[in-house]
Amino acid sequence: MRHEVHGLRDFYATPAGLVAARLLRARLREVWPRLPGRSVLGLGYASPFLRLWNGEGGARCICLVPEHLPPWRWPRSAASRTAIGEPETLPFPDLAFDRILLVHGLEHAENVRRLLREAWRVLKDDGRIMVVVPNRHGLWAHLEHTPFGHGEPYSTRQLDRLLRRQMFAVTRRETALFVPPFRKRLLLRGAGVWDRLGPKLCPGFGGVTLVEATKDFSELVPAGAKPATARRRRVVVAEGA
């Protein structure tokens, strides 16, 4: 997951980025309305979205920042505490989180299966993970001036299959970003209308797919799976912004 965090910050400061963040937050709020007293881990670039629940009814949010990034590239406006580590070797104990939000992470992961196995490990047995990825069939995945046009996009079927193979059971599927990824302010002003009508008129062509899943205990060891190699983990928690 070696993408540049500062590039994502730059995008989300543009008019198109502000609209994209607003639409994604609205869809996330629909799926997870309130998380009182829950512990939430953000992976990838989740800090613009964790503010939905941070401090809400005692909710505790932690955003993981890859340790290869220098300090001046940390998300300074993060709405959460920040931990330093690598998503594919998470520096947290087993069963540590009620919710995991993975945004701008899966499509850039160097080892997707290891990343999801680590998420499975630190997620509580009744916890839920939300994976947000570019939709392979959406327009946003085919234009490189947004971060959704980089990395590996997924169709809903591909993402379902990937999660199932890593012992997750899909519980909900949503789509967002039906507005075309143009930079014209006039078009972006109607983004809310696009996202209200899009799921009814063309449900398979949203720019982003959101899939919620839980742990699946029906098969503790999937066929052909190899046990993960244990690694030493180091936890470094930086002061929240």
C-alpha positions in Angstrom: 0.0 0.0 0.0 2.7 2.4 -1.1 0.5 5.2 -2.5 1.1 8.8 -1.6 -1.1 10.0 1.3 -0.4 13.7 0.4 -1.7 13.1 -3.1 -5.0 11.9 -1.6 -5.1 14.9 0.7 -4.6 17.2 -2.3 -7.5 15.5 -4.2 -9.9 15.8 -1.3 -9.2 19.5 -1.1 -10.4 20.0 -4.7 -14.1 20.6 -5.6 -14.4 17.1 -7.0 -12.7 15.6 -3.9 -15.0 17.5 -1.5 -18.0 16.3 -3.4 -16.7 12.7 -3.4 -16.0 12.8 0.3 -19.5 14.2 1.1 -21.2 11.5 -1.0 -19.1 8.7 0.5 -19.7 10.0 4.0 -23.5 10.1 3.4 -23.5 6.5 2.2 -21.3 5.3 5.1 -23.7 7.0 7.5 -26.6 5.1 6.0 -24.8 1.8 6.6 -23.4 2.6 10.0 -25.6 5.4 11.4 -24.2 5.4 14.9 -21.4 3.5 16.6 -21.7 4.4 20.3 -18.9 3.0 22.4 -17.4 1.1 19.5 -13.8 0.9 18.6 -13.1 1.7 14.9 -9.9 1.1 12.9 -9.4 3.1 9.7 -7.1 1.5 7.1 -5.8 3.0 3.8 -6.9 6.7 3.8 -9.8 6.6 6.2 -9.2 9.8 8.3 -11.7 12.0 6.3 -14.4 9.5 7.0 -13.7 8.6 10.6 -15.0 11.9 11.8 -18.5 10.5 11.2 -18.2 8.5 14.5 -15.2 9.8 16.4 -16.2 10.6 19.9 -19.8 9.8 19.2 -21.2 8.1 22.3 -17.7 7.2 23.4 -16.7 5.7 20.1 -12.9 5.3 19.7 -11.3 5.8 16.3 -7.8 4.9 15.3 -6.3 5.6 11.9 -3.3 3.5 10.8 -0.5 5.4 9.0 2.1 3.4 7.1 5.4 3.7 8.9 7.4 4.3 5.7 5.8 7.7 5.3 7.8 10.6 6.9 6.0 12.6 9.7 5.2 15.6 7.5 3.0 13.4 5.4 0.8 12.2 8.3 -2.9 13.3 8.0 -2.6 16.4 10.3 -6.3 16.9 10.3 -7.2 13.4 11.2 -10.3 13.0 13.3 -8.8 10.2 15.3 -5.8 9.0 17.1 -3.0 7.8 14.8 -1.1 4.5 14.9 2.0 3.8 12.9 2.5 0.4 11.2 1.8 -1.5 8.0 -1.7 -2.7 7.1 -0.4 -6.2 6.2 1.2 -6.7 9.7 -1.2 -4.8 11.9 0.3 -3.7 15.2 -2.7 -4.6 17.3 -3.8 -7.7 19.3 -6.4 -10.2 18.2 -10.1 -9.2 18.5 -9.3 -5.5 19.1 -11.9 -3.7 17.0 -15.7 -3.6 16.5 -15.5 -2.0 13.1 -12.8 -1.7 10.4 -13.1 0.9 7.6 -10.9 0.2 4.6 -10.8 3.1 2.1 -8.1 3.6 -0.6 -6.4 0.5 0.7 -7.4 -2.7 -1.0 -6.8 -1.5 -4.5 -3.2 -0.5 -3.6 -2.3 -3.4 -1.3 0.9 -5.3 -2.1 -0.6 -8.5 -0.6 -4.4 -8.3 -0.6 -5.0 -11.7 1.1 -2.6 -10.9 3.9 -4.2 -7.5 4.4 -7.7 -9.1 4.7 -6.3 -11.9 7.0 -4.9 -9.2 9.3 -8.2 -7.4 9.3 -10.0 -10.7 10.2 -7.5 -11.3 13.1 -8.0 -7.9 14.8 -11.8 -7.8 14.2 -14.0 -9.0 17.0 -16.0 -12.1 16.4 -19.2 -10.0 16.0 -17.5 -7.1 14.3 -17.9 -5.8 10.8 -15.6 -4.6 8.1 -16.5 -2.0 5.4 -14.4 -2.2 2.2 -14.6 0.8 -0.2 -13.1 0.2 -3.6 -13.3 1.7 -7.1 -16.0 -0.1 -9.2 -14.5 -1.8 -12.2 -17.6 -0.9 -14.3 -17.8 2.8 -13.1 -16.4 5.8 -14.9 -14.3 6.9 -12.0 -12.0 3.9 -12.3 -11.0 4.8 -15.9 -9.9 8.4 -15.3 -6.5 9.0 -13.7 -7.0 12.5 -12.4 -8.8 11.0 -9.3 -7.3 8.4 -6.9 -10.1 6.0 -7.9 -8.4 5.7 -11.3 -5.3 4.2 -9.8 -4.7 0.7 -8.3 -6.8 -2.4 -9.0 -10.6 -1.8 -9.3 -13.1 -4.5 -8.4 -16.5 -5.6 -9.6 -19.0 -6.6 -6.9 -18.6 -10.2 -7.8 -14.8 -10.1 -7.6 -14.9 -8.4 -4.2 -17.5 -10.8 -2.9 -15.4 -13.8 -4.0 -12.2 -12.3 -2.5 -13.8 -11.6 0.9 -15.4 -15.1 1.0 -12.0 -16.7 0.3 -10.6 -14.8 3.3 -13.4 -16.1 5.6 -15.7 -13.1 5.5 -19.5 -13.3 4.9 -20.9 -10.3 2.9 -23.9 -8.7 4.6 -24.5 -5.6 2.5 -23.6 -4.0 -0.8 -23.9 -0.3 -1.7 -22.7 1.9 -4.5 -21.9 5.6 -4.6 -20.4 8.3 -6.9 -22.8 8.2 -9.8 -21.9 11.8 -10.7 -19.4 11.8 -13.6 -15.9 12.7 -12.4 -15.7 16.0 -14.1 -14.1 19.1 -12.6 -16.8 21.6 -13.6 -18.4 23.1 -10.6 -21.8 23.4 -12.3 -22.0 19.7 -12.8 -20.8 18.9 -9.3 -23.6 20.9 -7.8 -26.0 18.3 -8.9 -24.0 15.4 -7.4 -26.6 14.6 -4.8 -29.3 14.1 -7.5 -27.0 11.8 -9.4 -26.4 9.7 -6.3 -30.1 9.5 -5.4 -31.2 8.5 -9.0 -28.1 6.4 -9.9 -28.9 3.3 -7.8 -32.4 3.1 -9.4 -31.5 3.9 -13.0 -28.0 2.3 -13.3 -27.1 0.4 -10.1 -24.0 -1.3 -11.5 -22.2 1.9 -12.7 -21.5 3.8 -9.5 -17.9 4.9 -9.2 -17.3 3.2 -5.9 -18.5 -0.1 -4.4 -19.0 -0.4 -0.6 -19.2 -3.9 0.8 -19.9 -4.7 4.4 -18.9 -8.1 5.8 -18.6 -10.1 9.0 -16.4 -13.0 10.1 -17.4 -16.3 8.6 -16.7 -19.3 10.9 -18.2 -22.0 8.6 -14.7 -22.9 7.5 -12.0 -22.0 9.9 -9.3 -22.9 7.3 -10.3 -22.5 3.6 -9.2 -25.1 1.2 -5.7 -24.5 0.0 -5.0 -21.8 2.6 -1.6 -21.7 4.3 -1.3 -20.5 7.9 0.1 -17.0 8.1 3.6 -16.6 9.3 3.8 -15.0 12.6 5.6 -11.6 12.6 6.8 -9.3 15.4 4.6 -6.3 15.7 5.5 -2.9 17.0 2.8 -0.4 18.2 3.5 3.3 18.1 0.6 5.6 18.8 0.9 9.3 18.0 -1.0 12.0 19.7 -4.4 12.7 18.1 -4.9 15.9 16.2 
